[in-house]
Amino acid sequence: MWWSNNVNWDGQSHWSKYLILSPKYMGPNALSVPFINNGSIDSLSSIGFSANTHFSKGDNTQNLVLYGNYTTKQNTISVDVQFVPFETFQLSHEKKTERKTFYLDYYKKKTVGDVVASTTIQLFQKKRDKIQLALRLGIRMPSGGLLTMARYADVPSYWIDIGGGLPFKNSNWKWIGMAGFLVWQTNIEKHRQNDAILFGSGFEWNKKGLRLQAYAAGYSGYLNNGDRPTLVRVNIEKRKNNKVYIFRLQQGLHDFAYFSAEAGARFILEK
């Protein structure tokens, strides 16, 4: 049998023990790098959606994302939620072999994804003209399907980070950066949890409802089993009346072999 030969099955262990729960060996939405914390909360309560496509050798994926954000009237705390309600993918036999997928779901090509929620708290709001700081706490809930095909890890994850923004004088530009700690559960008996340093740095430009971001981000786990994804992102958002149009590009650099594109819109709600 292809699967048992591929993983050198011992005749007893559960199939899930042979999977590698790290970004390199999972789908593009499984253990994704969080968006950068730029030191400011999202001040617009909104709901939205986007269409995403991810390209890599042996794994091409398309999915939808639903977004929701609630912000307090004082713009001091925001709560963000995102969910992948639909994902379709095309995996080559070579990629299925590399990821040690389970044979019973070999031909499946559709699934749903995880729910990811975060809370961001604005810090030192009175000094925003000089420095912008925000604390963020996030959690990934294991609602995604097809662990058998290494699409989602089916484990909880959480992260904590501090984000900052330093405005340049007499300019619409600012430096943005974040640093934090990201954790997820594993299937390794001796290492039930993988701890990673979360990081990101880049630049942001804002003017008349248009925001541009360009940054590098990632995290570095301690198991070194494909758990150190690094990528670059370009994010463009344009507000027009009660809508915000979104366009993002993303390129993996290490332990994340995908080029991704996203386009969508958010609909602003009255506070």
Secondary structure, DSSP 8 states (H G I E B T S, - for coil): -HHHHHHT--SSS-GGGGS--SGGGS-TTTS-------SS-----EEEEEEEEEE-TTEEEEEEEEEEEEE-TTSSEEEEEEEEEEEEEEE-HHHHHHHT--GGGTT--EE---EEEEEEEEE-GGGTTT-EEEEEEEEEE-----GGGTS---S-EEEEEEEEEEE-TTSSEEEEEEEEEEEEEEEETTEEEEEEEEEEEEEEEEETTEEEEEEEEEEEESS-SS---EEEEEEEEEEETTEEEEEEEEEEEES---EEEEEEEEEE---
